[in-house]
């Protein structure tokens, strides 16, 4: 079983089209097991990175406080009381990350399936979900590494196109449109929200300046 699991990972990464064709008869349950096992590894590794980062930041704060005359040592001792909080907070964030990704993968699949239907897909939502679950493999393997995780994200997006093509029996054009159109819509939506937020903040600053010109 473990050997077949590794074989699936290797195939998805380096021979995705052939591997997806072989996995076309896979069930949603098996695809989700594949995803969850990778997510557990991703979360554990990310948790280690998060704990190391928190400890390094905490140590740096202590070193800075130690240099403050008179009250520095006192503040450093007080800060030490919050060390368990920093560590527990890091672990809580990883736990939330794990739960969030377990849920969001299905929301992503249902959202993408709307575009599958619009483009004439007839293989059912389960096939779309299976494609998305397997395509997440590179992100699960690399997403915990700072900066390099973006490579895993881009890789997974590319595999989503391959997966949709195979599982929904689409052409390359339709498969690409299924992924790229919602991606562009989401980016545009976030851009509009960001622009409106900045415009609102700027408008509030203008109103504040008019009411309180001395500020």
mmCIF file of the C-alpha atoms, coordinates in Angstrom:
data_MODEL
# 
_entry.id   MODEL 
# 
loop_
_atom_site.group_PDB 
_atom_site.id 
_atom_site.type_symbol 
_atom_site.label_atom_id 
_atom_site.label_alt_id 
_atom_site.label_comp_id 
_atom_site.label_asym_id 
_atom_site.label_entity_id 
_atom_site.label_seq_id 
_atom_site.pdbx_PDB_ins_code 
_atom_site.Cartn_x 
_atom_site.Cartn_y 
_atom_site.Cartn_z 
_atom_site.occupancy 
_atom_site.B_iso_or_equiv 
_atom_site.pdbx_formal_charge 
_atom_site.auth_seq_id 
_atom_site.auth_comp_id 
_atom_site.auth_asym_id 
_atom_site.auth_atom_id 
_atom_site.pdbx_PDB_model_num 
ATOM 1   C CA . UNK A 1 1   ? 0.000   0.000  0.000   1.00 0.00 ? 1   UNK A CA 1 
ATOM 2   C CA . UNK A 1 2   ? 2.765   2.435  0.947   1.00 0.00 ? 2   UNK A CA 1 
ATOM 3   C CA . UNK A 1 3   ? 4.641   1.646  -2.264  1.00 0.00 ? 3   UNK A CA 1 
ATOM 4   C CA . UNK A 1 4   ? 1.558   2.360  -4.386  1.00 0.00 ? 4   UNK A CA 1 
ATOM 5   C CA . UNK A 1 5   ? 1.041   5.620  -2.463  1.00 0.00 ? 5   UNK A CA 1 
ATOM 6   C CA . UNK A 1 6   ? 4.591   6.742  -3.250  1.00 0.00 ? 6   UNK A CA 1 
ATOM 7   C CA . UNK A 1 7   ? 4.143   5.607  -6.839  1.00 0.00 ? 7   UNK A CA 1 
ATOM 8   C CA . UNK A 1 8   ? 1.027   7.759  -7.134  1.00 0.00 ? 8   UNK A CA 1 
ATOM 9   C CA . UNK A 1 9   ? 2.863   10.790 -5.752  1.00 0.00 ? 9   UNK A CA 1 
ATOM 10  C CA . UNK A 1 10  ? 5.791   10.273 -8.117  1.00 0.00 ? 10  UNK A CA 1 
ATOM 11  C CA . UNK A 1 11  ? 3.467   9.784  -11.070 1.00 0.00 ? 11  UNK A CA 1 
ATOM 12  C CA . UNK A 1 12  ? 1.343   12.855 -10.267 1.00 0.00 ? 12  UNK A CA 1 
ATOM 13  C CA . UNK A 1 13  ? 4.445   15.019 -9.994  1.00 0.00 ? 13  UNK A CA 1 
ATOM 14  C CA . UNK A 1 14  ? 6.346   13.843 -13.057 1.00 0.00 ? 14  UNK A CA 1 
ATOM 15  C CA . UNK A 1 15  ? 3.871   11.980 -15.295 1.00 0.00 ? 15  UNK A CA 1 
ATOM 16  C CA . UNK A 1 16  ? 0.546   13.615 -14.416 1.00 0.00 ? 16  UNK A CA 1 
ATOM 17  C CA . UNK A 1 17  ? -1.489  12.854 -17.533 1.00 0.00 ? 17  UNK A CA 1 
ATOM 18  C CA . UNK A 1 18  ? -0.655  9.146  -17.560 1.00 0.00 ? 18  UNK A CA 1 
ATOM 19  C CA . UNK A 1 19  ? -1.127  8.887  -13.787 1.00 0.00 ? 19  UNK A CA 1 
ATOM 20  C CA . UNK A 1 20  ? -4.487  10.682 -13.837 1.00 0.00 ? 20  UNK A CA 1 
ATOM 21  C CA . UNK A 1 21  ? -5.666  8.309  -16.566 1.00 0.00 ? 21  UNK A CA 1 
ATOM 22  C CA . UNK A 1 22  ? -4.646  5.380  -14.356 1.00 0.00 ? 22  UNK A CA 1 
ATOM 23  C CA . UNK A 1 23  ? -6.419  6.965  -11.369 1.00 0.00 ? 23  UNK A CA 1 
ATOM 24  C CA . UNK A 1 24  ? -9.566  7.718  -13.352 1.00 0.00 ? 24  UNK A CA 1 
ATOM 25  C CA . UNK A 1 25  ? -11.345 4.828  -11.634 1.00 0.00 ? 25  UNK A CA 1 
ATOM 26  C CA . UNK A 1 26  ? -10.240 6.026  -8.196  1.00 0.00 ? 26  UNK A CA 1 
ATOM 27  C CA . UNK A 1 27  ? -12.989 6.805  -5.685  1.00 0.00 ? 27  UNK A CA 1 
ATOM 28  C CA . UNK A 1 28  ? -13.483 10.107 -3.906  1.00 0.00 ? 28  UNK A CA 1 
ATOM 29  C CA . UNK A 1 29  ? -12.675 8.356  -0.622  1.00 0.00 ? 29  UNK A CA 1 
ATOM 30  C CA . UNK A 1 30  ? -9.254  7.193  -1.875  1.00 0.00 ? 30  UNK A CA 1 
ATOM 31  C CA . UNK A 1 31  ? -8.459  10.618 -3.318  1.00 0.00 ? 31  UNK A CA 1 
ATOM 32  C CA . UNK A 1 32  ? -9.363  12.270 -0.015  1.00 0.00 ? 32  UNK A CA 1 
ATOM 33  C CA . UNK A 1 33  ? -7.200  9.807  1.934   1.00 0.00 ? 33  UNK A CA 1 
ATOM 34  C CA . UNK A 1 34  ? -4.307  10.704 -0.374  1.00 0.00 ? 34  UNK A CA 1 
ATOM 35  C CA . UNK A 1 35  ? -4.909  14.401 0.284   1.00 0.00 ? 35  UNK A CA 1 
ATOM 36  C CA . UNK A 1 36  ? -5.339  14.106 4.056   1.00 0.00 ? 36  UNK A CA 1 
ATOM 37  C CA . UNK A 1 37  ? -2.131  12.074 4.511   1.00 0.00 ? 37  UNK A CA 1 
ATOM 38  C CA . UNK A 1 38  ? -0.180  14.730 2.627   1.00 0.00 ? 38  UNK A CA 1 
ATOM 39  C CA . UNK A 1 39  ? -1.947  17.471 4.587   1.00 0.00 ? 39  UNK A CA 1 
ATOM 40  C CA . UNK A 1 40  ? -0.914  15.843 7.876   1.00 0.00 ? 40  UNK A CA 1 
ATOM 41  C CA . UNK A 1 41  ? 2.738   15.801 6.742   1.00 0.00 ? 41  UNK A CA 1 
ATOM 42  C CA . UNK A 1 42  ? 2.418   19.386 5.518   1.00 0.00 ? 42  UNK A CA 1 
ATOM 43  C CA . UNK A 1 43  ? 0.916   20.558 8.817   1.00 0.00 ? 43  UNK A CA 1 
ATOM 44  C CA . UNK A 1 44  ? 3.532   18.780 10.962  1.00 0.00 ? 44  UNK A CA 1 
ATOM 45  C CA . UNK A 1 45  ? 6.417   20.250 8.969   1.00 0.00 ? 45  UNK A CA 1 
ATOM 46  C CA . UNK A 1 46  ? 4.808   23.685 8.962   1.00 0.00 ? 46  UNK A CA 1 
ATOM 47  C CA . UNK A 1 47  ? 4.314   23.374 12.716  1.00 0.00 ? 47  UNK A CA 1 
ATOM 48  C CA . UNK A 1 48  ? 8.030   22.683 13.205  1.00 0.00 ? 48  UNK A CA 1 
ATOM 49  C CA . UNK A 1 49  ? 8.933   25.697 11.067  1.00 0.00 ? 49  UNK A CA 1 
ATOM 50  C CA . UNK A 1 50  ? 6.429   27.848 12.963  1.00 0.00 ? 50  UNK A CA 1 
ATOM 51  C CA . UNK A 1 51  ? 7.788   26.780 16.373  1.00 0.00 ? 51  UNK A CA 1 
ATOM 52  C CA . UNK A 1 52  ? 11.371  27.440 15.322  1.00 0.00 ? 52  UNK A CA 1 
ATOM 53  C CA . UNK A 1 53  ? 10.398  30.861 13.953  1.00 0.00 ? 53  UNK A CA 1 
ATOM 54  C CA . UNK A 1 54  ? 8.494   31.735 17.135  1.00 0.00 ? 54  UNK A CA 1 
ATOM 55  C CA . UNK A 1 55  ? 11.410  30.694 19.346  1.00 0.00 ? 55  UNK A CA 1 
ATOM 56  C CA . UNK A 1 56  ? 13.862  32.725 17.252  1.00 0.00 ? 56  UNK A CA 1 
ATOM 57  C CA . UNK A 1 57  ? 11.615  35.804 17.412  1.00 0.00 ? 57  UNK A CA 1 
ATOM 58  C CA . UNK A 1 58  ? 11.104  35.363 21.149  1.00 0.00 ? 58  UNK A CA 1 
ATOM 59  C CA . UNK A 1 59  ? 14.846  35.056 21.742  1.00 0.00 ? 59  UNK A CA 1 
ATOM 60  C CA . UNK A 1 60  ? 15.472  38.181 19.651  1.00 0.00 ? 60  UNK A CA 1 
ATOM 61  C CA . UNK A 1 61  ? 12.936  40.162 21.730  1.00 0.00 ? 61  UNK A CA 1 
ATOM 62  C CA . UNK A 1 62  ? 14.603  39.012 24.925  1.00 0.00 ? 62  UNK A CA 1 
ATOM 63  C CA . UNK A 1 63  ? 18.032  40.040 23.634  1.00 0.00 ? 63  UNK A CA 1 
ATOM 64  C CA . UNK A 1 64  ? 16.720  43.501 22.783  1.00 0.00 ? 64  UNK A CA 1 
ATOM 65  C CA . UNK A 1 65  ? 15.120  43.948 26.203  1.00 0.00 ? 65  UNK A CA 1 
ATOM 66  C CA . UNK A 1 66  ? 18.298  42.816 27.938  1.00 0.00 ? 66  UNK A CA 1 
ATOM 67  C CA . UNK A 1 67  ? 20.095  45.812 26.423  1.00 0.00 ? 67  UNK A CA 1 
ATOM 68  C CA . UNK A 1 68  ? 17.634  48.301 27.967  1.00 0.00 ? 68  UNK A CA 1 
ATOM 69  C CA . UNK A 1 69  ? 19.232  49.879 31.080  1.00 0.00 ? 69  UNK A CA 1 
ATOM 70  C CA . UNK A 1 70  ? 17.725  49.252 34.541  1.00 0.00 ? 70  UNK A CA 1 
ATOM 71  C CA . UNK A 1 71  ? 14.292  47.940 33.519  1.00 0.00 ? 71  UNK A CA 1 
ATOM 72  C CA . UNK A 1 72  ? 15.572  45.617 30.774  1.00 0.00 ? 72  UNK A CA 1 
ATOM 73  C CA . UNK A 1 73  ? 16.179  42.551 32.973  1.00 0.00 ? 73  UNK A CA 1 
ATOM 74  C CA . UNK A 1 74  ? 12.835  43.049 34.714  1.00 0.00 ? 74  UNK A CA 1 
ATOM 75  C CA . UNK A 1 75  ? 10.957  43.256 31.406  1.00 0.00 ? 75  UNK A CA 1 
ATOM 76  C CA . UNK A 1 76  ? 12.852  40.247 30.095  1.00 0.00 ? 76  UNK A CA 1 
ATOM 77  C CA . UNK A 1 77  ? 11.697  38.168 33.053  1.00 0.00 ? 77  UNK A CA 1 
ATOM 78  C CA . UNK A 1 78  ? 8.122   39.330 32.524  1.00 0.00 ? 78  UNK A CA 1 
ATOM 79  C CA . UNK A 1 79  ? 8.330   38.466 28.834  1.00 0.00 ? 79  UNK A CA 1 
ATOM 80  C CA . UNK A 1 80  ? 9.514   34.955 29.706  1.00 0.00 ? 80  UNK A CA 1 
ATOM 81  C CA . UNK A 1 81  ? 6.105   34.316 31.272  1.00 0.00 ? 81  UNK A CA 1 
ATOM 82  C CA . UNK A 1 82  ? 4.531   34.665 27.809  1.00 0.00 ? 82  UNK A CA 1 
ATOM 83  C CA . UNK A 1 83  ? 6.769   32.063 26.169  1.00 0.00 ? 83  UNK A CA 1 
ATOM 84  C CA . UNK A 1 84  ? 4.203   29.225 26.489  1.00 0.00 ? 84  UNK A CA 1 
ATOM 85  C CA . UNK A 1 85  ? 1.582   31.531 24.973  1.00 0.00 ? 85  UNK A CA 1 
ATOM 86  C CA . UNK A 1 86  ? 3.758   32.182 21.891  1.00 0.00 ? 86  UNK A CA 1 
ATOM 87  C CA . UNK A 1 87  ? 4.363   28.474 21.387  1.00 0.00 ? 87  UNK A CA 1 
ATOM 88  C CA . UNK A 1 88  ? 0.734   27.468 21.953  1.00 0.00 ? 88  UNK A CA 1 
ATOM 89  C CA . UNK A 1 89  ? -0.427  30.205 19.591  1.00 0.00 ? 89  UNK A CA 1 
ATOM 90  C CA . UNK A 1 90  ? 1.852   28.847 16.866  1.00 0.00 ? 90  UNK A CA 1 
ATOM 91  C CA . UNK A 1 91  ? 0.441   25.346 17.349  1.00 0.00 ? 91  UNK A CA 1 
ATOM 92  C CA . UNK A 1 92  ? -3.121  26.694 17.310  1.00 0.00 ? 92  UNK A CA 1 
ATOM 93  C CA . UNK A 1 93  ? -2.497  28.410 13.967  1.00 0.00 ? 93  UNK A CA 1 
ATOM 94  C CA . UNK A 1 94  ? -1.230  25.132 12.484  1.00 0.00 ? 94  UNK A CA 1 
ATOM 95  C CA . UNK A 1 95  ? -4.290  23.303 13.780  1.00 0.00 ? 95  UNK A CA 1 
ATOM 96  C CA . UNK A 1 96  ? -6.539  25.940 12.200  1.00 0.00 ? 96  UNK A CA 1 
ATOM 97  C CA . UNK A 1 97  ? -4.525  25.630 8.969   1.00 0.00 ? 97  UNK A CA 1 
ATOM 98  C CA . UNK A 1 98  ? -5.160  21.872 8.945   1.00 0.00 ? 98  UNK A CA 1 
ATOM 99  C CA . UNK A 1 99  ? -8.912  22.220 9.555   1.00 0.00 ? 99  UNK A CA 1 
ATOM 100 C CA . UNK A 1 100 ? -9.225  25.058 7.037   1.00 0.00 ? 100 UNK A CA 1 
ATOM 101 C CA . UNK A 1 101 ? -7.544  23.153 4.225   1.00 0.00 ? 101 UNK A CA 1 
ATOM 102 C CA . UNK A 1 102 ? -9.622  20.053 4.920   1.00 0.00 ? 102 UNK A CA 1 
ATOM 103 C CA . UNK A 1 103 ? -12.742 22.140 4.276   1.00 0.00 ? 103 UNK A CA 1 
ATOM 104 C CA . UNK A 1 104 ? -11.568 24.604 1.631   1.00 0.00 ? 104 UNK A CA 1 
ATOM 105 C CA . UNK A 1 105 ? -10.499 21.882 -0.797  1.00 0.00 ? 105 UNK A CA 1 
ATOM 106 C CA . UNK A 1 106 ? -14.171 20.875 -1.157  1.00 0.00 ? 106 UNK A CA 1 
ATOM 107 C CA . UNK A 1 107 ? -15.339 24.482 -1.507  1.00 0.00 ? 107 UNK A CA 1 
ATOM 108 C CA . UNK A 1 108 ? -12.719 24.952 -4.204  1.00 0.00 ? 108 UNK A CA 1 
ATOM 109 C CA . UNK A 1 109 ? -13.881 21.797 -5.962  1.00 0.00 ? 109 UNK A CA 1 
ATOM 110 C CA . UNK A 1 110 ? -17.561 22.798 -5.921  1.00 0.00 ? 110 UNK A CA 1 
ATOM 111 C CA . UNK A 1 111 ? -16.677 26.305 -7.139  1.00 0.00 ? 111 UNK A CA 1 
ATOM 112 C CA . UNK A 1 112 ? -14.603 24.986 -10.031 1.00 0.00 ? 112 UNK A CA 1 
ATOM 113 C CA . UNK A 1 113 ? -17.298 22.471 -10.933 1.00 0.00 ? 113 UNK A CA 1 
ATOM 114 C CA . UNK A 1 114 ? -19.648 25.363 -11.705 1.00 0.00 ? 114 UNK A CA 1 
ATOM 115 C CA . UNK A 1 115 ? -17.298 26.308 -14.554 1.00 0.00 ? 115 UNK A CA 1 
ATOM 116 C CA . UNK A 1 116 ? -16.988 22.650 -15.543 1.00 0.00 ? 116 UNK A CA 1 
ATOM 117 C CA . UNK A 1 117 ? -20.767 22.590 -15.981 1.00 0.00 ? 117 UNK A CA 1 
ATOM 118 C CA . UNK A 1 118 ? -20.743 25.868 -17.910 1.00 0.00 ? 118 UNK A CA 1 
ATOM 119 C CA . UNK A 1 119 ? -18.197 24.398 -20.314 1.00 0.00 ? 119 UNK A CA 1 
ATOM 120 C CA . UNK A 1 120 ? -20.200 21.211 -20.832 1.00 0.00 ? 120 UNK A CA 1 
ATOM 121 C CA . UNK A 1 121 ? -18.640 18.796 -18.348 1.00 0.00 ? 121 UNK A CA 1 
ATOM 122 C CA . UNK A 1 122 ? -20.754 15.695 -17.818 1.00 0.00 ? 122 UNK A CA 1 
ATOM 123 C CA . UNK A 1 123 ? -18.654 13.483 -15.535 1.00 0.00 ? 123 UNK A CA 1 
ATOM 124 C CA . UNK A 1 124 ? -20.075 14.726 -12.237 1.00 0.00 ? 124 UNK A CA 1 
ATOM 125 C CA . UNK A 1 125 ? -18.801 16.771 -9.320  1.00 0.00 ? 125 UNK A CA 1 
ATOM 126 C CA . UNK A 1 126 ? -17.006 13.795 -7.751  1.00 0.00 ? 126 UNK A CA 1 
ATOM 127 C CA . UNK A 1 127 ? -14.614 13.638 -10.716 1.00 0.00 ? 127 UNK A CA 1 
ATOM 128 C CA . UNK A 1 128 ? -13.818 17.328 -10.329 1.00 0.00 ? 128 UNK A CA 1 
ATOM 129 C CA . UNK A 1 129 ? -13.167 16.844 -6.610  1.00 0.00 ? 129 UNK A CA 1 
ATOM 130 C CA . UNK A 1 130 ? -10.910 13.850 -7.268  1.00 0.00 ? 130 UNK A CA 1 
ATOM 131 C CA . UNK A 1 131 ? -8.902  15.858 -9.794  1.00 0.00 ? 131 UNK A CA 1 
ATOM 132 C CA . UNK A 1 132 ? -8.484  18.754 -7.318  1.00 0.00 ? 132 UNK A CA 1 
ATOM 133 C CA . UNK A 1 133 ? -7.506  16.448 -4.441  1.00 0.00 ? 133 UNK A CA 1 
ATOM 134 C CA . UNK A 1 134 ? -4.772  14.709 -6.422  1.00 0.00 ? 134 UNK A CA 1 
ATOM 135 C CA . UNK A 1 135 ? -3.595  17.952 -8.035  1.00 0.00 ? 135 UNK A CA 1 
ATOM 136 C CA . UNK A 1 136 ? -2.917  19.450 -4.579  1.00 0.00 ? 136 UNK A CA 1 
ATOM 137 C CA . UNK A 1 137 ? 0.055   17.065 -4.163  1.00 0.00 ? 137 UNK A CA 1 
ATOM 138 C CA . UNK A 1 138 ? 2.881   19.529 -5.035  1.00 0.00 ? 138 UNK A CA 1 
ATOM 139 C CA . UNK A 1 139 ? 1.490   22.219 -2.753  1.00 0.00 ? 139 UNK A CA 1 
ATOM 140 C CA . UNK A 1 140 ? 1.179   19.755 0.121   1.00 0.00 ? 140 UNK A CA 1 
ATOM 141 C CA . UNK A 1 141 ? 4.788   18.657 -0.401  1.00 0.00 ? 141 UNK A CA 1 
ATOM 142 C CA . UNK A 1 142 ? 6.321   22.132 -0.828  1.00 0.00 ? 142 UNK A CA 1 
ATOM 143 C CA . UNK A 1 143 ? 3.827   24.533 0.721   1.00 0.00 ? 143 UNK A CA 1 
ATOM 144 C CA . UNK A 1 144 ? 5.419   24.377 4.184   1.00 0.00 ? 144 UNK A CA 1 
ATOM 145 C CA . UNK A 1 145 ? 8.767   25.713 2.893   1.00 0.00 ? 145 UNK A CA 1 
ATOM 146 C CA . UNK A 1 146 ? 9.026   29.531 3.091   1.00 0.00 ? 146 UNK A CA 1 
ATOM 147 C CA . UNK A 1 147 ? 9.165   31.218 -0.348  1.00 0.00 ? 147 UNK A CA 1 
ATOM 148 C CA . UNK A 1 148 ? 9.493   27.866 -2.162  1.00 0.00 ? 148 UNK A CA 1 
ATOM 149 C CA . UNK A 1 149 ? 5.865   27.076 -1.343  1.00 0.00 ? 149 UNK A CA 1 
ATOM 150 C CA . UNK A 1 150 ? 4.764   29.356 -4.209  1.00 0.00 ? 150 UNK A CA 1 
ATOM 151 C CA . UNK A 1 151 ? 6.349   26.864 -6.634  1.00 0.00 ? 151 UNK A CA 1 
ATOM 152 C CA . UNK A 1 152 ? 4.175   24.115 -5.191  1.00 0.00 ? 152 UNK A CA 1 
ATOM 153 C CA . UNK A 1 153 ? 1.099   26.339 -5.551  1.00 0.00 ? 153 UNK A CA 1 
ATOM 154 C CA . UNK A 1 154 ? 1.791   27.096 -9.231  1.00 0.00 ? 154 UNK A CA 1 
ATOM 155 C CA . UNK A 1 155 ? 2.591   23.436 -9.846  1.00 0.00 ? 155 UNK A CA 1 
ATOM 156 C CA . UNK A 1 156 ? -0.734  22.397 -8.303  1.00 0.00 ? 156 UNK A CA 1 
ATOM 157 C CA . UNK A 1 157 ? -2.638  24.896 -10.459 1.00 0.00 ? 157 UNK A CA 1 
ATOM 158 C CA . UNK A 1 158 ? -0.997  23.409 -13.560 1.00 0.00 ? 158 UNK A CA 1 
ATOM 159 C CA . UNK A 1 159 ? -1.917  19.899 -12.381 1.00 0.00 ? 159 UNK A CA 1 
ATOM 160 C CA . UNK A 1 160 ? -5.509  21.034 -11.849 1.00 0.00 ? 160 UNK A CA 1 
ATOM 161 C CA . UNK A 1 161 ? -5.696  21.770 -15.576 1.00 0.00 ? 161 UNK A CA 1 
ATOM 162 C CA . UNK A 1 162 ? -4.313  18.315 -16.403 1.00 0.00 ? 162 UNK A CA 1 
ATOM 163 C CA . UNK A 1 163 ? -6.655  16.665 -13.894 1.00 0.00 ? 163 UNK A CA 1 
ATOM 164 C CA . UNK A 1 164 ? -9.760  18.431 -15.194 1.00 0.00 ? 164 UNK A CA 1 
ATOM 165 C CA . UNK A 1 165 ? -8.790  17.506 -18.747 1.00 0.00 ? 165 UNK A CA 1 
ATOM 166 C CA . UNK A 1 166 ? -8.484  13.817 -17.892 1.00 0.00 ? 166 UNK A CA 1 
ATOM 167 C CA . UNK A 1 167 ? -11.289 13.356 -15.363 1.00 0.00 ? 167 UNK A CA 1 
ATOM 168 C CA . UNK A 1 168 ? -13.836 15.523 -17.187 1.00 0.00 ? 168 UNK A CA 1 
ATOM 169 C CA . UNK A 1 169 ? -12.672 14.412 -20.654 1.00 0.00 ? 169 UNK A CA 1 
ATOM 170 C CA . UNK A 1 170 ? -12.081 18.005 -21.728 1.00 0.00 ? 170 UNK A CA 1 
ATOM 171 C CA . UNK A 1 171 ? -9.848  19.511 -24.377 1.00 0.00 ? 171 UNK A CA 1 
ATOM 172 C CA . UNK A 1 172 ? -6.798  21.435 -23.190 1.00 0.00 ? 172 UNK A CA 1 
ATOM 173 C CA . UNK A 1 173 ? -8.596  24.696 -23.975 1.00 0.00 ? 173 UNK A CA 1 
ATOM 174 C CA . UNK A 1 174 ? -11.657 23.865 -21.884 1.00 0.00 ? 174 UNK A CA 1 
ATOM 175 C CA . UNK A 1 175 ? -9.539  22.493 -19.021 1.00 0.00 ? 175 UNK A CA 1 
ATOM 176 C CA . UNK A 1 176 ? -7.398  25.637 -18.990 1.00 0.00 ? 176 UNK A CA 1 
ATOM 177 C CA . UNK A 1 177 ? -10.467 27.874 -19.083 1.00 0.00 ? 177 UNK A CA 1 
ATOM 178 C CA . UNK A 1 178 ? -12.038 25.938 -16.191 1.00 0.00 ? 178 UNK A CA 1 
ATOM 179 C CA . UNK A 1 179 ? -9.087  26.854 -13.958 1.00 0.00 ? 179 UNK A CA 1 
ATOM 180 C CA . UNK A 1 180 ? -7.917  30.189 -15.356 1.00 0.00 ? 180 UNK A CA 1 
ATOM 181 C CA . UNK A 1 181 ? -11.298 31.944 -15.613 1.00 0.00 ? 181 UNK A CA 1 
ATOM 182 C CA . UNK A 1 182 ? -12.253 31.523 -11.909 1.00 0.00 ? 182 UNK A CA 1 
ATOM 183 C CA . UNK A 1 183 ? -8.661  32.321 -10.916 1.00 0.00 ? 183 UNK A CA 1 
ATOM 184 C CA . UNK A 1 184 ? -8.791  35.605 -12.844 1.00 0.00 ? 184 UNK A CA 1 
ATOM 185 C CA . UNK A 1 185 ? -12.233 36.362 -11.410 1.00 0.00 ? 185 UNK A CA 1 
ATOM 186 C CA . UNK A 1 186 ? -10.970 35.821 -7.856  1.00 0.00 ? 186 UNK A CA 1 
ATOM 187 C CA . UNK A 1 187 ? -7.869  37.955 -8.439  1.00 0.00 ? 187 UNK A CA 1 
ATOM 188 C CA . UNK A 1 188 ? -10.014 40.698 -9.983  1.00 0.00 ? 188 UNK A CA 1 
ATOM 189 C CA . UNK A 1 189 ? -12.466 40.495 -7.088  1.00 0.00 ? 189 UNK A CA 1 
ATOM 190 C CA . UNK A 1 190 ? -9.723  40.771 -4.478  1.00 0.00 ? 190 UNK A CA 1 
ATOM 191 C CA . UNK A 1 191 ? -8.217  43.663 -6.439  1.00 0.00 ? 191 UNK A CA 1 
ATOM 192 C CA . UNK A 1 192 ? -11.536 45.525 -6.457  1.00 0.00 ? 192 UNK A CA 1 
ATOM 193 C CA . UNK A 1 193 ? -12.036 44.911 -2.729  1.00 0.00 ? 193 UNK A CA 1 
ATOM 194 C CA . UNK A 1 194 ? -8.507  46.143 -1.999  1.00 0.00 ? 194 UNK A CA 1 
ATOM 195 C CA . UNK A 1 195 ? -9.020  49.237 -4.159  1.00 0.00 ? 195 UNK A CA 1 
ATOM 196 C CA . UNK A 1 196 ? -12.329 50.025 -2.441  1.00 0.00 ? 196 UNK A CA 1 
ATOM 197 C CA . UNK A 1 197 ? -10.746 49.539 0.997   1.00 0.00 ? 197 UNK A CA 1 
ATOM 198 C CA . UNK A 1 198 ? -7.879  51.900 0.145   1.00 0.00 ? 198 UNK A CA 1 
ATOM 199 C CA . UNK A 1 199 ? -10.326 54.427 -1.330  1.00 0.00 ? 199 UNK A CA 1 
ATOM 200 C CA . UNK A 1 200 ? -12.450 54.237 1.836   1.00 0.00 ? 200 UNK A CA 1 
ATOM 201 C CA . UNK A 1 201 ? -9.420  54.742 4.092   1.00 0.00 ? 201 UNK A CA 1 
ATOM 202 C CA . UNK A 1 202 ? -8.265  57.699 1.980   1.00 0.00 ? 202 UNK A CA 1 
ATOM 203 C CA . UNK A 1 203 ? -11.775 59.212 2.097   1.00 0.00 ? 203 UNK A CA 1 
ATOM 204 C CA . UNK A 1 204 ? -11.921 58.824 5.891   1.00 0.00 ? 204 UNK A CA 1 
ATOM 205 C CA . UNK A 1 205 ? -8.535  60.521 6.193   1.00 0.00 ? 205 UNK A CA 1 
ATOM 206 C CA . UNK A 1 206 ? -9.792  63.418 4.069   1.00 0.00 ? 206 UNK A CA 1 
ATOM 207 C CA . UNK A 1 207 ? -12.892 63.782 6.268   1.00 0.00 ? 207 UNK A CA 1 
ATOM 208 C CA . UNK A 1 208 ? -10.743 63.688 9.408   1.00 0.00 ? 208 UNK A CA 1 
ATOM 209 C CA . UNK A 1 209 ? -8.448  66.372 8.009   1.00 0.00 ? 209 UNK A CA 1 
ATOM 210 C CA . UNK A 1 210 ? -11.430 68.598 7.187   1.00 0.00 ? 210 UNK A CA 1 
ATOM 211 C CA . UNK A 1 211 ? -12.965 68.232 10.660  1.00 0.00 ? 211 UNK A CA 1 
ATOM 212 C CA . UNK A 1 212 ? -9.687  68.431 12.542  1.00 0.00 ? 212 UNK A CA 1 
ATOM 213 C CA . UNK A 1 213 ? -7.284  70.439 10.366  1.00 0.00 ? 213 UNK A CA 1 
ATOM 214 C CA . UNK A 1 214 ? -4.682  70.606 13.116  1.00 0.00 ? 214 UNK A CA 1 
ATOM 215 C CA . UNK A 1 215 ? -4.186  66.827 13.254  1.00 0.00 ? 215 UNK A CA 1 
# 
